[in-house]
């Protein structure tokens, strides 16, 4: 059976690529520290030596719209075009072509349906920065096949937080039941406190530093019970109007498992958000 060699959760700031490649007066003052943190984070995936990446993210109303909004969707295509025009224009993100792992996609879809998740699928999925940004930060060669999984964190009615956790647990079980000898890393991205288009968007840090502090503690310590006791669909409005993306972090806590302490934890306060990076090694940290 397949082996889960790493579970990784992070934010997906779309300006990293532009900040990290800028030079001279165009290079922001925080870029060097950000790059140092990303290079350390990247090494956590490199050490795991995966063959396949399962990528959890959320479409930012690029391909999925209110006329047809799945709660949970699996891509099952041989290739995925990546990034959209506005992401190229506003964030400087490159166009990408990513290879798919159709066999694992089909396994997750079939077995996921049988496990009680009514999953949608797409054979023509174009993916956006929620998946390409972690590929840029973690595997800039973009040479590994992927299985993209999209969640609905934007368009009510949303699934309950506990459903995200349940899906995370199920993804882990299904990957480990895949009849393959390949090594799989499960990577997911979300948000901590986040405000988009509101009065708290452009501060020196995220709109709710106290929520960010508690969230990092929950994730780093695998405190699913504490997290689920406090986080509801209603409560997520208070830290910022786009904080429902934190449920993708909760999904990844489900993948890692209750009580699983992260092997790598790092954060960085930026001009309107806290960036956060976590890695778990289910089978123990790999040796160099």
C-alpha positions in Angstrom: 0.0 0.0 0.0 1.0 3.6 -0.4 2.9 5.4 2.4 2.1 8.8 3.7 5.6 10.3 4.1 4.6 13.8 5.1 1.6 15.9 6.0 2.1 19.6 5.3 -0.2 22.6 6.0 0.5 26.2 5.2 -0.9 29.5 4.2 -0.8 30.4 0.5 0.2 34.1 0.1 0.1 34.9 -3.6 2.7 37.6 -3.3 5.5 35.3 -2.3 6.6 34.6 -5.8 6.9 38.3 -6.7 8.5 39.2 -3.4 11.1 36.4 -3.6 12.2 37.2 -7.2 12.2 41.0 -7.0 15.6 42.8 -7.0 16.9 46.2 -6.1 14.4 48.8 -5.0 11.5 46.5 -6.0 12.4 44.0 -3.4 10.3 44.4 -0.2 12.2 44.7 3.1 10.6 41.5 4.5 11.6 39.4 1.4 14.9 38.0 2.7 13.5 36.7 6.0 10.5 35.3 4.1 12.7 33.4 1.7 14.8 32.0 4.5 11.8 30.6 6.2 10.4 29.2 2.9 13.8 27.5 2.2 13.7 25.8 5.6 10.1 24.8 5.1 10.8 23.5 1.6 13.5 21.2 3.0 10.8 19.4 5.1 9.2 18.1 1.9 12.4 17.4 0.2 13.6 15.2 3.1 10.3 13.2 2.8 11.1 12.3 -0.8 7.6 11.9 -2.1 6.5 10.5 -5.4 3.0 12.1 -5.5 1.4 15.2 -3.9 -2.2 15.3 -2.8 -3.0 19.0 -2.8 -5.9 20.5 -0.8 -7.0 24.0 -1.6 -10.0 26.2 -2.5 -10.9 27.8 -5.8 -11.1 31.6 -5.4 -14.2 31.8 -7.7 -12.1 31.2 -10.8 -13.5 28.0 -12.2 -16.2 27.3 -9.6 -19.1 29.8 -9.3 -22.5 30.1 -7.7 -24.2 28.3 -10.6 -22.5 25.1 -9.6 -20.5 25.1 -6.3 -19.4 21.7 -5.0 -18.6 21.3 -1.3 -15.7 18.9 -2.0 -14.2 18.2 -5.4 -11.4 15.9 -6.7 -9.6 16.6 -9.9 -9.0 13.5 -12.0 -7.3 14.7 -15.1 -3.9 13.7 -16.7 -2.8 17.4 -16.7 -3.9 20.6 -15.0 -3.4 24.1 -16.4 -2.6 26.4 -13.5 -3.0 30.0 -12.6 -5.5 32.5 -14.1 -5.1 35.8 -15.9 -5.8 38.0 -12.9 -3.2 36.0 -10.8 -0.6 36.5 -13.5 -1.5 40.2 -13.7 -1.8 41.0 -10.0 0.6 38.6 -8.3 3.1 37.9 -11.1 2.4 34.2 -10.9 3.6 32.1 -13.8 1.5 29.9 -16.0 2.0 26.3 -15.1 1.2 22.8 -16.4 1.0 20.2 -13.7 0.8 16.4 -14.2 -2.0 14.5 -12.6 -2.0 11.1 -10.8 -5.2 9.7 -12.3 -5.0 6.4 -10.5 -4.9 7.9 -7.1 -7.6 10.4 -8.1 -9.9 7.5 -9.1 -9.1 5.6 -5.9 -9.9 8.6 -3.7 -13.1 9.3 -5.6 -14.5 5.8 -5.6 -13.5 4.9 -2.0 -14.5 8.4 -0.8 -18.0 7.9 -2.1 -18.2 4.5 -0.4 -16.9 6.1 2.8 -19.8 8.5 3.0 -18.5 11.6 1.2 -20.6 12.6 -1.9 -17.5 14.0 -3.7 -17.7 15.9 -7.0 -15.1 15.5 -9.6 -13.7 17.3 -12.6 -11.8 16.0 -15.7 -11.1 19.6 -16.8 -10.0 21.4 -13.7 -7.8 24.5 -14.0 -6.3 25.3 -10.6 -5.4 28.5 -8.9 -3.0 29.9 -6.4 -4.3 28.0 -3.4 -2.5 25.0 -4.9 0.2 26.6 -7.1 1.6 28.8 -4.3 2.5 25.8 -2.1 4.0 24.1 -5.1 6.1 27.2 -5.8 7.2 27.3 -2.1 7.7 23.6 -1.5 8.5 22.1 -4.9 9.3 24.8 -7.4 10.4 22.3 -10.0 6.7 21.3 -10.2 7.9 17.8 -11.3 5.7 15.6 -9.2 2.2 14.4 -10.2 -0.6 15.8 -8.1 -4.2 15.1 -7.0 -6.0 18.4 -6.4 -8.8 18.5 -3.9 -11.0 21.6 -3.6 -13.1 22.6 -0.7 -15.8 25.2 -0.4 -14.8 27.9 2.1 -16.3 30.8 0.3 -19.9 30.2 -0.8 -22.5 29.5 1.9 -24.0 27.2 2.9 -20.6 25.8 3.9 -19.9 22.4 5.4 -19.4 22.4 9.2 -15.9 22.5 10.6 -16.2 19.0 11.9 -16.9 17.8 8.3 -13.5 19.2 7.2 -11.8 17.2 10.0 -13.7 14.1 9.0 -12.7 14.5 5.4 -9.1 14.9 6.4 -9.2 11.7 8.4 -10.8 9.9 5.4 -8.2 11.3 2.9 -5.4 9.9 5.1 -7.1 6.5 5.4 -7.8 6.3 1.7 -4.3 7.2 0.6 -2.9 4.6 2.9 -5.3 2.0 1.4 -4.2 2.8 -2.2 -2.7 -0.3 -3.7 0.6 1.2 -4.7 4.2 1.3 -3.5 4.4 5.1 -4.0 5.3 7.6 -1.4 2.6 10.3 -0.9 2.8 13.7 0.7 -0.6 15.3 1.6 -0.3 19.1 1.4 -3.1 21.6 2.3 -3.4 25.3 2.4 -5.7 27.7 4.2 -5.9 30.9 6.1 -5.5 32.1 9.7 -7.4 35.4 10.4 -7.9 37.1 7.1 -9.9 40.2 6.0 -10.5 40.8 2.3 -11.9 44.1 1.2 -12.9 45.1 4.7 -11.6 47.8 7.1 -9.0 45.5 8.7 -7.4 44.3 5.5 -4.2 46.3 5.5 -2.8 46.3 9.0 0.8 45.4 10.2 -0.4 41.8 10.9 -3.5 39.7 10.6 -6.8 41.2 11.7 -7.0 39.1 14.8 -3.6 38.3 16.4 -5.2 36.5 19.3 -7.0 34.1 17.0 -3.8 33.5 15.1 -1.9 32.7 18.3 -4.6 30.2 19.4 -4.8 28.7 15.9 -1.1 28.1 15.7 -1.2 26.4 19.1 -4.1 24.2 18.0 -2.4 23.1 14.8 1.1 22.7 16.2 -0.2 20.5 19.1 -2.8 18.6 17.2 -5.5 19.9 19.6 -8.5 19.0 17.5 -10.8 18.8 20.6 -9.9 22.3 21.7 -10.2 23.7 18.1 -13.6 22.1 17.5 -14.9 23.3 20.8 -14.3 26.9 19.8 -14.5 27.1 16.1 -17.9 27.3 14.4 -19.2 28.7 11.1 -20.5 31.7 13.1 -17.4 32.3 15.2 -15.1 32.4 12.1 -16.7 35.7 11.0 -15.2 37.5 14.0 -11.4 37.2 13.2 -11.9 38.5 9.7 -14.4 38.1 6.8 -12.3 35.5 5.0 -11.2 33.4 8.0 -13.4 30.4 7.0 -10.3 29.3 5.1 -9.0 28.1 8.5 -11.3 25.1 8.0 -8.7 23.8 5.5 -6.2 23.9 8.3 -8.6 21.9 10.3 -8.9 19.4 7.5 -5.1 19.0 7.6 -5.2 18.5 11.4 -7.6 15.6 10.6 -5.1 14.2 8.1 -2.3 14.5 10.7 -4.4 13.0 13.4 -5.7 14.1 16.8 -2.8 14.8 19.2 -0.2 14.7 16.5 2.4 17.4 17.3 4.0 19.0 14.2 7.6 18.3 13.5 8.1 21.7 12.0 6.3 24.9 13.0 7.1 28.4 11.7 5.2 31.7 11.3 5.8 35.2 9.8 3.7 38.3 10.4 3.3 40.2 7.1 1.4 43.4 6.3 -2.1 42.0 6.5 -1.8 38.3 7.5 0.2 35.8 9.5 1.9 33.2 7.3 2.2 29.8 9.0 4.0 26.6 8.0 3.6 23.1 9.6 5.0 19.7 8.7 4.3 16.3 10.3 6.2 13.0 9.6 3.7 10.2 10.3 6.5 7.6 10.3 9.1 9.7 12.1 11.4 12.3 10.7 13.5 11.0 7.8 17.2 10.8 8.2 19.4 12.9 6.0 
